[in-house]
Amino acid sequence: MAGRDTNVGAKRARQIREELGLDPAAPLDCVLTLVESDLGLPVVIAALPAGVAGCCWRDGERVVLWVNGTHRPVRQRFTLAHELGHLRCSHDGAIPVETFVTLGGKTTDSREVQANAFAAELLAPAAGVADIVKGREPGLEQVVRIAAMFGISSIAALYRLNTLGLTGAYEELAAAIANGEHEATWERLSPAATGDAIAAIDAGDLPRLSPALRDSALAGMVRGSTSARVAAESMGCDADSLANGAASIGI
């Protein structure tokens, strides 16, 4: 049974889908477009340290969502949805950077549980996942189909099925994925790649900043041509907050 924090995060995701007129069961093609264009939030996709997935930096009304662009597109999608979840769940700006532990669900921090639930519902809504399963026990093929349709990883798809109570073979399927057995299923099904703009960003494009940030002081800081203090003065935000936030993600 889902706990309070899981319900809170999922509810916020359903609300944002409703606000934007999105089908409550349909896949979200491009989370980057939703965040930047539909919601008007700036995003920085950069080569962050290996253990950092991303973060939600806030200083008053200023918000910048960060994503590690060296990770696989499906992981970047989940990270960005997770960071948006922090914002939509009204979490403060004192949230630690995201790691594999927090995004993998191995956390008891209520804020992270909410953000994970938000990301899961935003990217793979319960109604859409249930429609694929249709009340039957899903096998590895159904896990791969869900992952491909909703632009998430196979293990994330299995977590989703388990959280929704739609599988009774979680341990067996998790072991199969850990052994790489799902890879042959991917090759056989040959599903189309996600249409998210994130997937089109190459390592040579990093750092990739939202259009609204490209000529900003923050862009100079990301590229190493401007100090955090100078950038903060230009942006009118707290210098220590910006410097500490940048240091925490290796900028």
DAZI-V667825 format. One record per residue. OMEGA is omega in whole degrees, 0 to 359 (* if undefined). Layout:
<<OMEGA> <OMEGA>>
This chain:
<<182> <179> <183> <184> <177> <179> <179> <181> <180> <179> <180> <178> <178> <179> <181> <175> <179> <180> <184> <177> <181> <175> <184> <182> <188> <176> <176> <186> <185> <180> <179> <177> <180> <183> <185> <186> <183> <183> <177> <181> <181> <181> <172> <175> <188> <177> <180> <178> <187> <183> <182> <179> <181> <176> <175> <181> <180> <172> <186> <180> <181> <181> <171> <178> <183> <180> <177> <183> <177> <179> <179> <181> <181> <177> <178> <177> <182> <179> <181> <177> <179> <180> <175> <179> <177> <182> <184> <176> <175> <176> <182> <184> <182> <183> <178> <177> <181> <176> <177> <181> <182> <181> <180> <177> <181> <181> <176> <178> <185> <180> <180> <177> <179> <182> <177> <179> <177> <181> <181> <181> <179> <183> <183> <185> <184> <182> <181> <179> <180> <181> <178> <182> <178> <174> <180> <176> <182> <174> <182> <179> <179> <177> <180> <179> <178> <180> <182> <183> <186> <175> <177> <179> <179> <181> <177> <177> <179> <176> <182> <178> <182> <180> <181> <180> <185> <177> <175> <183> <185> <184> <181> <181> <178> <178> <179> <179> <179> <179> <178> <182> <180> <183> <177> <178> <176> <182> <181> <182> <181> <181> <179> <178> <179> <180> <181> <179> <177> <184> <182> <181> <180> <179> <180> <180> <185> <358> <177> <183> <174> <180> <182> <183> <193> <179> <184> <175> <179> <178> <178> <178> <180> <182> <177> <181> <180> <179> <179> <181> <179> <179> <180> <179> <180> <182> <181> <180> <183> <184> <181> <179> <181> <181> <180> <179> <179> <180> <183> <179> <172> <179> <*>>
